[in-house]
Amino acid sequence: MKKLLSLSAVLALALAACSGATATPTAPAATTGATAAATTGATTAALPYISIVSKGFQHQFWQAVKKGATDEGAKEGATVNFIGPNTESDVQPQLDMLSAELAKKPAALCFAALDSKAAGPTLQKFADAKIPVIAFDSGVDSTIPLTTVATDNIAAAALAADKMGDKLGGKGKVGVIIHDQTSRTGIDRAKGFVDEMKLKYPNITIIGPQYGGGDLAKSADLAKSMLAANPDITGFFGGNEGSIGGVLNAVTELHLDQTKLTIIGYDSGQKQIDAINSGLEFGAVQQNPIGIGAKCVVEAMLAIKGQTTFDKVVDTGFLWADKTTINNADVQAVLYK
Amino acid sequence: MPAGRSSAVIRADFFQRFLAFGALIVLILFFQAWCILIGTNFLTFENFVNILVATAVVGIMALGETFVVITGGIDLSVGTVMTISMVMTAVAITSQHLPVPVGILVGVLTGGLMGLANGVLIARLRIAPFIATLGILNVARGLSLVITQTRPIYFPDNPEFQSGVMGNVLGIKVSGEFGIPIIAIIMFAAAVIAAFVLGKTALGRYTFALGSNEEAARLSGVNVANWKILVYVVCGLFAGLAGVLSAARLGSAQPATGFGYELAAISAVVIGGTSLSGGEGTITGTIIGAFIVYVLTYGLQFVNVAQEWQIVVTGVVLIAAVYIDNLRRRQRA
């Protein structure tokens, strides 16, 4: 019995320690009429509770989305809870997260699906409970979401192709490394870059795209093998933070002459920012993760207030960052480290 | 005097046996108290069902792992063996157009086959369980990606597979849309079978014998290698069943998932009081251990604890549980 008590004491201690560190400063579970107990004598005007179930939470990109969402929530008077699985292959844990959020009876859900079809039945329960759903990032392949808040990745990757073609003077060989061929973002970025290149710069040869899972080491290996097979490569495009990071590692490790290579990336992170400043990387397309988070909450609040018709897509835009523009205020606002 | 002493021993044993169960109850009451403080309710039927569903897959995996851990071994491959079983079920149903029950059998047997590989590596080739199963972990993980060409396989033409696992028992709704999920009944049925095998069969007896003193078992004429192989096959079969259920839940085979599940399963086994040094353990303990892991995961999310801290707490609870279990053992010794 004593041990039972000591176990519960350890538990209580551990939990109390983290209660000081709960994500939201305001009353955490401001659920709207979750239970009879919650509604009786609830004198405080409960803020609408918005659940955001993301594809991850550890990457800096997701932390920037989270910041945008929580800041916007504070501004608009909503309690925002941002969560996501540990890795982007955790399809099942993401469903458990959705179920737990549904049990809190949120006023709205913002959702970036790891697998739209797998999430279908759970998402249907949100629809049945008349909880508005806003999709973001990769979006959700379903009719349930009212709108999708995302970057137009095809247009953004096409901009990268334009910059590349222009810099190379319309000729040369470009290696393309993308994170995967299954997610919407991976498909769109590969397509956007390759199609634009073929259309506008037909004399540029494209090597790839090859897929490195957004993993630094794997993407570096891909870049090295491309270079081994094609020593005359003049440019590289990396489709996300990990892919381009791998290219940068490969080029540094092989001690290549960086003046002969045009490297263009996607998103930011300290490594890319440093590489752009040092001249190793020519530039990178910047999504607006803070804007994605903020827009999610804006759209969710409109839905909570009763708006029923939405645009199919809310484009959060993108910017070009190179040595000359990286210190501009508008670019600085979307960079993350 | 002797009678009094023995009843005290029985009483102490009672408390020890229900230590894990007590901890689970304390944990649930703790979350309920927290929920009352923030004006909500933890003890709802919906939460109960969500926790059951979340626990089922890893819970079943942990059943098989219990056998292996009692022999003093470890199986790190259960997570990705689950994945390849999920993939093989999907392949059977979709590209081979086999009926769903056959697909289920293919999935479970795939798990058994991977278990056989583990067993042969360990018992015949004398490779340490940690290394052998680490190898099979990667083999299964890689093969899952190869077979699926890294893409998920969906089976939209077999909705009965998903509803048959995720639906409510007898279609009865207990509260709102929620009933007792069939997947939970499958988990409890699997636990009953596991408890029977461990407690009432020769395999169960040899599982404990291998863990308590393998040399003594060998000297008394037990075919140690064959029984050990069988234990790993059993573990693989449970991982295979977990894969089938996971496939049903997701309506698809997800080739990149599963890695890391083995740690949740091993946590459940250890929190449930099974000793990593072998020779001791119960199925009831494992199931309770699995619930402790998932009540904790679900509860922390339900009360909105920041995710970074959720991970920290999970680690602390694992260590605390094992430490207290050690105290119990030392006291009894």
Interface residues (C-beta under 8 A of the other chain):
Chain A: M1 K3 L4 S6 L7 S8 V10 L11 A12 A14 L15 A17 C18 S19 A21 T22 A23 T24 A27 P28 A29 A30 T31 A34 T35 A37 A38 A42 F57 N81 I83 G84 N86 T87 S89 D90 V91 Q92 L95 D96 M97 S99 A100 E101 L102 A103 K104 D115 K117 A118 G120 P121 K125 D128 D180 Q181 T182
Chain B: F15 L19 G22 A23 V26 L27 F30 W34 C35 I36 I38 G39 T40 N41 T44 E46 N47 N50 V53 A54 V57 T150 R151 P152 Y154 P156 Q162 M166 E177 S246 R249 L250 G251 S252 Q254 A256 T257 F259 G260 T297 Y298 L300 Q301 F302 V303 N304 V305 A306 Q307 E308 W309 Q310 I311 V312 V313 V316 V317 A320 A321 I324 L327 R328
